[in-house]
């Protein structure tokens, strides 16, 4: 069932009706329309491509100065940030130094206060000792005055009369103090 190509070409075409001719013409017209639309589409794409290229060049030219300004601003911000960082580090160092000096001064002040408290304890102890010595001396003087006053009284008494001479008021006070101490 193989037929040769030549035999196939030599075959006689069958008569066709008007509807099949119209369908063939419609297919050809649609094919030509598709080809025309493809050519128009390609032309439009080329035109759009050129426009996009032109816009890109224009944007590049217009954005060039803007991007340069943005770079300059960025450099300025970086410089300011670095300056602030340096100042903050310097300030931190100063605060650390001041804190250390204040701590040292506080420690010295605490030592001096402790020394002053120790001195005040010694002064208070000495003052108490002096006060106690003075009180003991006063007591000894009173006792001596009392014993002297008691000896005077015996001498001033007269055996037959039963009356005593009035004693001096200081010896009476000494006797009253002695009686309180006893």
VEXDREN-2710 file (C-alpha; in Angstrom, 1 decimal):
% VEXDREN-2710
k/r/px/py/pz
1/UNK/0.0/0.0/0.0
2/UNK/2.7/2.1/-0.5
3/UNK/2.2/4.7/-3.2
4/UNK/4.8/6.7/-4.6
5/UNK/5.0/10.5/-4.2
6/UNK/4.7/11.0/-7.9
7/UNK/1.5/9.0/-8.0
8/UNK/0.1/10.9/-5.2
9/UNK/0.8/14.2/-7.0
10/UNK/-0.8/12.9/-10.1
11/UNK/-4.0/12.1/-8.6
12/UNK/-6.9/14.1/-9.8
13/UNK/-8.5/16.5/-7.5
14/UNK/-12.0/15.9/-6.6
15/UNK/-14.6/18.5/-7.3
16/UNK/-15.2/20.8/-4.3
17/UNK/-18.2/22.6/-3.2
18/UNK/-18.4/26.2/-2.3
19/UNK/-18.4/25.7/1.4
20/UNK/-15.0/23.9/1.4
21/UNK/-13.5/26.6/-0.8
22/UNK/-14.8/29.3/1.6
23/UNK/-13.3/27.3/4.5
24/UNK/-10.0/27.2/2.8
25/UNK/-10.1/30.9/2.0
26/UNK/-11.0/31.6/5.7
27/UNK/-8.0/29.5/6.9
28/UNK/-5.7/31.4/4.6
29/UNK/-7.1/34.8/5.7
30/UNK/-6.7/33.8/9.4
31/UNK/-3.2/32.7/8.8
32/UNK/-2.3/36.0/7.0
33/UNK/-4.0/37.9/9.9
34/UNK/-1.9/36.0/12.4
35/UNK/1.3/36.7/10.5
36/UNK/0.4/40.4/10.2
37/UNK/-0.4/40.6/13.9
38/UNK/2.9/38.9/14.8
39/UNK/4.8/41.4/12.7
40/UNK/2.9/44.3/14.3
41/UNK/3.5/42.8/17.8
42/UNK/7.2/42.4/17.1
43/UNK/7.3/46.1/15.9
44/UNK/5.5/47.2/19.1
45/UNK/7.9/45.2/21.2
46/UNK/10.9/46.8/19.5
47/UNK/9.4/50.2/20.0
48/UNK/8.7/49.4/23.7
49/UNK/12.2/48.1/24.1
50/UNK/13.7/51.3/22.7
51/UNK/11.4/53.4/25.0
52/UNK/12.5/51.4/28.0
53/UNK/16.1/51.8/27.1
54/UNK/15.6/55.6/26.7
55/UNK/13.8/55.8/30.0
56/UNK/16.6/53.7/31.7
57/UNK/19.2/56.1/30.3
58/UNK/17.2/59.1/31.4
59/UNK/16.7/57.7/34.9
60/UNK/20.4/56.8/35.1
61/UNK/21.3/60.4/34.1
62/UNK/18.8/61.9/36.5
63/UNK/19.5/59.5/39.4
64/UNK/23.3/60.0/39.0
65/UNK/23.3/63.3/40.9
66/UNK/20.8/62.0/43.4
67/UNK/22.8/58.9/44.1
68/UNK/26.0/61.1/44.5
69/UNK/24.1/63.3/47.0
70/UNK/22.9/60.2/48.8
71/UNK/26.5/58.9/49.0
72/UNK/27.7/62.3/50.3
73/UNK/24.9/62.3/52.9
74/UNK/25.8/58.8/53.9
75/UNK/29.5/59.8/54.3
76/UNK/28.4/62.8/56.5
77/UNK/26.2/60.6/58.7
78/UNK/29.1/58.1/59.0
79/UNK/31.5/60.9/60.0
80/UNK/29.0/62.3/62.6
81/UNK/28.4/58.8/64.0
82/UNK/32.1/58.2/64.3
83/UNK/32.5/61.6/66.0
84/UNK/29.7/60.8/68.4
85/UNK/31.2/57.4/69.1
86/UNK/34.5/59.0/69.9
87/UNK/32.9/61.6/72.2
88/UNK/30.9/58.9/74.0
89/UNK/34.0/56.8/74.5
90/UNK/35.8/59.9/75.9
91/UNK/32.9/60.7/78.2
92/UNK/32.8/57.1/79.4
93/UNK/36.5/57.2/80.2
94/UNK/36.0/60.5/82.1
95/UNK/33.0/59.1/84.0
96/UNK/35.0/55.9/84.8
97/UNK/38.0/58.1/86.1
98/UNK/35.7/60.3/88.1
99/UNK/34.0/57.2/89.6
100/UNK/37.3/55.8/90.5
101/UNK/38.5/59.0/92.1
102/UNK/35.2/59.4/94.0
103/UNK/35.6/55.8/95.3
104/UNK/39.1/56.5/96.4
105/UNK/38.0/59.7/98.2
106/UNK/35.2/57.8/99.8
107/UNK/37.5/55.1/101.0
108/UNK/39.9/57.7/102.4
109/UNK/37.0/59.6/104.1
110/UNK/35.9/56.3/105.7
111/UNK/39.4/55.7/107.0
112/UNK/39.5/59.2/108.5
113/UNK/36.1/58.9/110.0
114/UNK/37.2/55.6/111.6
115/UNK/40.4/57.2/112.9
116/UNK/38.3/60.1/114.2
117/UNK/35.9/57.7/115.9
118/UNK/38.9/55.9/117.5
119/UNK/40.3/59.3/118.7
120/UNK/36.9/60.3/120.1
121/UNK/36.7/57.0/122.0
122/UNK/40.2/57.6/123.5
123/UNK/39.1/61.2/124.4
124/UNK/35.9/59.9/125.9
125/UNK/37.8/57.3/127.9
126/UNK/40.3/59.8/129.1
127/UNK/37.5/62.3/130.0
128/UNK/35.6/59.5/131.9
129/UNK/38.8/58.6/133.8
130/UNK/39.4/62.3/134.6
131/UNK/35.8/62.7/135.8
132/UNK/36.1/59.5/137.9
133/UNK/39.4/60.7/139.4
134/UNK/37.8/64.1/140.1
135/UNK/34.8/62.5/141.7
136/UNK/37.0/60.2/143.8
137/UNK/39.1/63.2/144.8
138/UNK/35.9/65.2/145.7
139/UNK/34.7/62.2/147.7
140/UNK/38.0/62.0/149.5
141/UNK/37.9/65.7/150.2
142/UNK/34.4/65.3/151.7
143/UNK/35.5/62.3/153.8
144/UNK/38.5/64.3/155.0
145/UNK/36.3/67.3/155.7
146/UNK/33.8/65.1/157.5
147/UNK/36.5/63.5/159.6
148/UNK/38.0/66.9/160.4
149/UNK/34.5/68.2/161.2
150/UNK/33.9/65.2/163.5
151/UNK/37.2/65.8/165.3
152/UNK/36.3/69.4/165.8
153/UNK/33.0/68.6/167.2
154/UNK/34.5/66.4/169.9
155/UNK/36.9/69.0/170.9
156/UNK/34.3/71.7/171.1
157/UNK/31.9/69.7/173.2
158/UNK/32.0/70.6/176.8
159/UNK/31.4/67.7/179.2
160/UNK/29.1/69.3/181.7
161/UNK/26.9/71.5/179.7
162/UNK/25.5/69.0/177.2
163/UNK/25.3/71.7/174.6
164/UNK/27.3/71.8/171.5
165/UNK/28.7/74.8/169.7
166/UNK/27.1/75.4/166.5
167/UNK/29.1/73.7/163.8
168/UNK/29.8/75.5/160.6
169/UNK/27.3/75.0/157.7
170/UNK/30.0/73.4/155.5
171/UNK/30.7/70.6/158.0
172/UNK/26.9/70.0/158.3
173/UNK/26.7/69.6/154.5
174/UNK/29.7/67.2/154.6
175/UNK/28.1/65.1/157.3
176/UNK/24.8/65.0/155.3
177/UNK/26.7/63.8/152.2
178/UNK/28.6/61.3/154.2
179/UNK/25.4/59.9/155.6
180/UNK/24.0/59.6/152.1
181/UNK/27.1/57.8/150.8
182/UNK/27.0/55.4/153.8
END
